[in-house]
Amino acid sequence: MIRPGAHRHRAGFVGHYLIEPGEHGLRALSVEVREDTVRLTLADDTGTHQIEHGVGHWVRQRTGVSVWRLHHAYQETDALILAGAEWTDGGDALELAWHFLEGPFIDRLRLVFTAEGVRVDRATNVNSGPTALPAVHGVLAADTTVGNA
């Protein structure tokens, strides 16, 4: 659970990853860590999306990131969300939460970083089908432009 006042880790960390094919619909992701925010850029089957996450606070914004697999097969093109982040496991894992303000959904992503890449787990609180997707893995990318993946 994302908590207000969450501790900060890895300020200045930037990682670009190519994601293996899987049920998430992800092709690539990029993480840019600042002092009190984390910018996640996702290239998925609906396009390229940037989501700004507050560390210890929430950031309100709109997104069209692919959610239909975990949202009753429904895809919003411009959903209003609150996004927050928290570092766990001594700074090796990043927990991200998206509260969809115009629906019942709270999506959670867990990014676990290793020297070789990243593992992405994704779940939601409610769905008429599965509430979690199988983990996918990403490898460090030579090209730092996520949208070109």
Backbone bond lengths (Angstrom), bond angles and torsions (degrees), N, CA, C in turn:
res aa  C-N    CA-C-N  psi(-1)  N-CA   C-N-CA  omega(-1)  CA-C   N-CA-C  phi
1 M - - - 1.451 - - 1.528 108.73 -
2 I 1.299 116.69 133.04 1.462 121.13 177.67 1.530 107.92 -73.70
3 R 1.331 116.61 129.53 1.458 121.28 -177.49 1.519 110.95 -116.76
4 P 1.331 117.35 138.48 1.466 118.86 172.74 1.528 109.82 -58.51
5 G 1.311 115.89 141.70 1.457 120.61 -179.93 1.521 113.40 80.59
6 A 1.331 117.21 15.83 1.469 120.81 -179.13 1.527 110.04 -58.87
7 H 1.316 116.98 147.40 1.461 120.89 -178.28 1.533 111.62 -71.81
8 R 1.313 114.64 157.93 1.464 121.51 -177.67 1.529 109.64 -104.51
9 H 1.306 116.48 144.09 1.460 122.47 177.44 1.516 109.27 -144.10
10 R 1.290 115.63 158.19 1.468 123.34 168.96 1.524 115.12 56.16
11 A 1.316 119.34 31.57 1.462 120.13 175.73 1.519 108.62 -55.51
12 G 1.322 117.12 133.36 1.450 122.72 -178.51 1.522 113.91 94.41
13 F 1.334 117.55 -9.82 1.463 121.06 178.54 1.523 110.19 -68.62
14 V 1.338 116.27 133.54 1.464 122.54 174.78 1.525 106.68 -134.36
15 G 1.331 116.70 131.01 1.459 120.90 177.80 1.513 110.71 -140.64
16 H 1.318 116.43 138.34 1.469 123.50 178.69 1.526 107.28 -122.47
17 Y 1.339 117.04 129.05 1.459 121.16 -172.16 1.521 111.50 -133.80
18 L 1.321 115.46 140.06 1.457 122.00 170.60 1.520 106.25 -94.99
19 I 1.330 117.32 128.97 1.461 122.31 -173.70 1.522 110.29 -99.29
20 E 1.327 115.62 136.25 1.461 121.00 176.65 1.529 109.07 -64.57
21 P 1.326 118.29 150.71 1.469 120.30 177.84 1.530 110.10 -58.70
22 G 1.326 115.50 141.23 1.460 120.50 -179.84 1.503 111.12 -172.49
23 E 1.322 115.44 -176.29 1.458 121.98 -175.52 1.528 114.02 -71.16
24 H 1.321 118.27 -11.88 1.464 120.74 179.57 1.527 111.95 -71.30
25 G 1.332 117.62 -25.15 1.454 120.75 -174.10 1.513 112.78 79.60
26 L 1.334 118.04 6.99 1.467 122.61 179.80 1.518 110.93 -79.00
27 R 1.327 115.41 143.73 1.465 121.63 171.89 1.525 110.73 -112.41
28 A 1.326 115.67 -34.35 1.463 120.60 -178.34 1.521 109.34 -159.38
29 L 1.328 115.38 158.28 1.462 119.77 172.18 1.512 109.07 -147.65
30 S 1.317 113.67 153.63 1.453 122.19 178.89 1.524 107.87 -133.15
31 V 1.319 115.85 140.05 1.461 122.04 178.90 1.520 108.03 -123.88
32 E 1.327 115.77 130.21 1.464 121.48 175.92 1.523 107.62 -129.07
33 V 1.346 115.88 114.99 1.458 121.32 -175.03 1.524 109.65 -100.01
34 R 1.314 114.70 126.14 1.467 121.45 174.55 1.529 107.57 -111.50
35 E 1.313 117.35 -176.45 1.465 120.97 -176.91 1.530 112.09 -59.06
36 D 1.330 118.34 -45.67 1.467 119.59 -176.80 1.528 113.85 -130.25
37 T 1.336 117.28 15.89 1.461 121.46 175.41 1.526 110.04 -143.20
38 V 1.322 114.66 159.71 1.459 122.48 173.19 1.518 107.04 -130.67
39 R 1.333 116.75 121.30 1.462 120.88 176.24 1.529 108.33 -96.49
40 L 1.319 115.32 122.73 1.457 122.18 176.45 1.519 107.33 -109.81
41 T 1.327 116.56 125.13 1.458 121.76 174.95 1.516 106.95 -112.94
42 L 1.328 116.04 122.70 1.461 122.53 -178.14 1.514 110.12 -116.15
43 A 1.315 116.46 133.24 1.466 121.47 168.59 1.521 105.02 -106.94
44 D 1.344 115.60 117.14 1.457 120.00 -178.12 1.518 109.99 -134.61
45 D 1.313 116.17 -169.28 1.460 119.67 -175.98 1.520 113.89 -70.85
46 T 1.335 118.76 -3.32 1.470 121.25 175.79 1.526 112.41 -110.93
47 G 1.343 118.37 0.44 1.461 120.88 179.03 1.515 111.66 129.91
48 T 1.329 115.82 -157.27 1.464 122.43 179.07 1.521 108.23 -111.93
49 H 1.326 116.30 132.68 1.464 122.27 -173.27 1.521 110.27 -134.01
50 Q 1.326 116.86 135.83 1.457 121.60 173.05 1.515 108.43 -108.67
51 I 1.329 115.17 132.24 1.458 120.73 176.36 1.519 107.48 -127.60
52 E 1.313 115.43 124.23 1.460 122.73 179.32 1.526 107.77 -94.77
53 H 1.338 117.16 123.85 1.462 122.92 -178.23 1.517 109.35 -111.15
54 G 1.305 116.94 131.99 1.450 120.29 173.48 1.517 110.33 -79.22
55 V 1.321 117.14 141.66 1.458 121.93 172.88 1.521 105.94 -100.58
56 G 1.328 115.65 107.58 1.457 120.86 -175.88 1.519 113.58 86.91
57 H 1.313 117.10 1.84 1.465 121.88 175.82 1.532 107.69 -154.55
58 W 1.321 116.01 169.54 1.460 122.02 -178.24 1.520 110.49 -102.79
59 V 1.337 116.59 145.80 1.467 122.47 175.24 1.518 107.33 -116.83
60 R 1.337 115.82 123.25 1.470 122.68 -179.66 1.524 108.83 -90.23
61 Q 1.342 116.46 132.97 1.464 121.01 -178.68 1.527 109.40 -166.39
62 R 1.321 115.47 179.77 1.468 121.68 176.17 1.526 108.85 -115.88
63 T 1.341 115.51 148.64 1.455 120.49 179.31 1.524 110.88 -148.11
64 G 1.314 115.40 154.09 1.461 122.37 174.55 1.511 111.00 -117.82
65 V 1.351 117.07 18.44 1.455 121.61 -178.67 1.532 110.02 -54.29
66 S 1.318 115.92 147.10 1.465 121.66 -177.57 1.526 111.11 -62.32
67 V 1.335 116.70 119.98 1.464 122.00 -179.78 1.527 112.86 -130.26
68 W 1.311 118.63 -7.54 1.465 121.40 -169.13 1.523 113.61 -57.68
69 R 1.323 118.43 -29.46 1.468 120.56 -178.78 1.526 112.33 -63.59
70 L 1.333 116.42 -28.36 1.467 121.34 -177.64 1.526 113.36 -117.13
71 H 1.327 118.31 8.34 1.471 121.49 -177.99 1.523 110.42 -125.96
72 H 1.301 117.97 60.29 1.474 122.97 177.58 1.526 112.10 52.84
73 A 1.323 118.56 32.08 1.469 125.06 -179.60 1.532 112.28 64.36
74 Y 1.318 117.41 22.06 1.463 122.58 -179.53 1.524 109.85 -106.64
75 Q 1.332 117.15 134.55 1.460 122.05 179.64 1.522 110.15 -117.59
76 E 1.320 117.18 117.52 1.460 121.69 173.34 1.526 109.01 -88.05
77 T 1.313 116.24 142.73 1.463 119.53 179.02 1.522 112.27 -92.75
78 D 1.340 117.43 -15.57 1.459 120.78 -176.43 1.531 109.18 -153.40
79 A 1.321 117.63 66.64 1.462 122.56 -175.51 1.526 111.08 -83.23
80 L 1.320 116.13 137.97 1.460 122.80 176.10 1.528 108.21 -84.00
81 I 1.349 116.04 124.99 1.466 120.74 -178.31 1.527 111.42 -134.28
82 L 1.328 114.59 161.56 1.455 123.38 162.06 1.521 105.51 -110.00
83 A 1.333 117.45 132.95 1.461 121.37 -177.91 1.525 109.90 -123.72
84 G 1.330 114.96 132.57 1.455 120.89 178.80 1.516 110.93 -137.69
85 A 1.329 116.00 159.34 1.463 122.09 -177.95 1.515 110.22 -137.11
86 E 1.330 114.94 150.94 1.458 121.44 175.66 1.527 108.71 -148.99
87 W 1.335 116.20 133.56 1.467 121.35 175.70 1.517 108.79 -83.88
88 T 1.343 116.20 136.43 1.461 121.70 177.54 1.526 108.53 -132.44
89 D 1.310 116.26 179.23 1.471 122.74 177.76 1.535 111.54 52.70
90 G 1.316 116.45 44.71 1.461 120.44 178.11 1.512 114.10 66.91
91 G 1.324 117.69 21.87 1.462 121.64 179.01 1.510 113.89 94.13
92 D 1.336 118.54 3.63 1.468 120.92 178.54 1.520 113.14 -88.13
93 A 1.317 117.32 -15.90 1.467 121.21 -179.23 1.522 109.56 -126.02
94 L 1.307 115.32 142.40 1.457 122.31 178.65 1.516 107.51 -118.11
95 E 1.324 116.76 120.23 1.460 123.07 177.94 1.522 107.78 -98.43
96 L 1.334 116.05 124.60 1.461 121.92 -179.59 1.529 109.10 -118.11
97 A 1.319 116.92 139.52 1.460 120.84 178.05 1.519 109.46 -128.30
98 W 1.340 115.12 138.31 1.461 122.53 175.00 1.521 107.79 -121.95
99 H 1.326 117.36 111.62 1.461 122.48 175.02 1.525 107.85 -93.33
100 F 1.311 117.14 112.46 1.464 122.37 179.38 1.524 107.62 -81.65
101 L 1.326 116.88 110.25 1.459 122.27 -169.48 1.523 114.14 -74.88
102 E 1.319 118.10 -18.07 1.464 120.58 -178.35 1.532 111.30 -108.39
103 G 1.328 116.45 19.49 1.456 122.07 179.27 1.517 109.92 -158.94
104 P 1.336 117.12 -179.73 1.466 120.62 -175.45 1.525 114.74 -85.85
105 F 1.313 118.46 1.12 1.460 121.44 -167.44 1.526 114.16 -87.07
106 I 1.323 113.87 137.96 1.461 122.89 169.41 1.520 105.88 -128.61
107 D 1.325 116.38 107.67 1.466 121.43 -179.47 1.520 109.20 -93.76
108 R 1.333 115.10 143.36 1.453 121.65 178.51 1.523 109.11 -127.33
109 L 1.309 115.15 130.25 1.461 121.85 173.05 1.516 107.58 -115.63
110 R 1.300 115.20 140.49 1.473 120.97 175.06 1.513 106.37 -123.86
111 L 1.324 116.25 118.68 1.459 122.96 178.47 1.524 107.60 -107.56
112 V 1.327 116.33 119.91 1.462 121.18 178.07 1.525 107.34 -110.68
113 F 1.321 115.79 118.44 1.463 122.20 -175.11 1.522 111.21 -94.64
114 T 1.338 115.25 136.36 1.465 122.25 174.63 1.526 107.33 -130.61
115 A 1.316 116.36 175.90 1.461 119.88 177.52 1.525 111.52 -64.37
116 E 1.336 117.64 -27.98 1.468 121.90 -177.54 1.525 113.47 -88.19
117 G 1.331 117.38 -22.78 1.463 118.25 -176.17 1.511 113.10 167.71
118 V 1.343 114.92 -139.36 1.452 121.26 -175.41 1.525 109.83 -143.68
119 R 1.320 115.68 145.89 1.464 122.32 171.82 1.524 106.27 -109.07
120 V 1.347 116.69 134.48 1.464 121.85 -178.28 1.524 108.66 -118.58
121 D 1.334 115.63 119.91 1.462 122.69 172.99 1.524 107.21 -111.85
122 R 1.333 116.51 141.21 1.464 119.85 -178.10 1.513 109.99 -140.12
123 A 1.342 115.75 135.54 1.452 121.91 -179.91 1.524 109.23 -148.01
124 T 1.322 115.24 165.26 1.453 121.66 175.19 1.519 108.75 -135.62
125 N 1.324 116.71 167.73 1.457 120.67 -176.28 1.523 113.96 -82.46
126 V 1.341 118.31 -24.68 1.461 120.90 -175.63 1.526 109.16 -152.69
127 N 1.333 116.44 143.76 1.462 121.23 177.16 1.520 107.97 -168.62
128 S 1.320 117.07 153.57 1.461 120.56 175.43 1.526 111.04 -77.88
129 G 1.325 117.28 -13.48 1.465 123.93 175.56 1.513 108.90 -118.93
130 P 1.330 117.12 -143.81 1.471 119.85 -179.24 1.531 111.72 -64.05
131 T 1.321 116.01 149.24 1.466 120.97 177.07 1.524 112.21 -103.68
132 A 1.326 117.26 1.80 1.462 121.53 176.62 1.524 108.76 -145.64
133 L 1.316 115.37 151.13 1.461 122.10 176.34 1.525 108.78 -108.21
134 P 1.338 116.89 150.58 1.475 118.69 175.54 1.528 110.44 -59.73
135 A 1.311 116.03 145.39 1.470 120.55 179.80 1.520 110.39 -60.98
136 V 1.337 115.47 147.19 1.457 121.93 171.33 1.529 107.50 -122.71
137 H 1.317 115.02 159.20 1.460 121.09 -178.37 1.521 110.01 -121.00
138 G 1.314 114.78 149.99 1.449 120.95 176.67 1.513 110.38 -128.55
139 V 1.326 115.16 149.92 1.458 121.17 176.83 1.520 108.79 -110.91
140 L 1.315 116.53 151.83 1.455 120.80 178.27 1.528 109.80 -56.01
141 A 1.313 116.34 135.64 1.465 121.57 -176.81 1.516 109.64 -101.38
142 A 1.324 115.24 143.01 1.469 121.34 174.71 1.524 109.44 -75.06
143 D 1.343 117.19 -40.07 1.457 122.63 178.59 1.512 108.55 -83.85
144 T 1.317 117.56 124.68 1.463 121.11 -176.20 1.524 112.58 -90.67
145 T 1.307 118.73 9.11 1.462 121.53 179.42 1.514 108.42 -100.17
146 V 1.342 116.50 99.12 1.457 121.59 -176.11 1.521 112.07 -59.08
147 G 1.290 119.24 -41.21 1.461 121.98 -177.64 1.509 114.16 -62.31
148 N 1.332 118.92 -16.65 1.460 121.50 179.95 1.523 113.36 -91.64
149 A 1.329 116.73 1.26 1.465 120.34 -177.12 1.509 111.54 -72.14
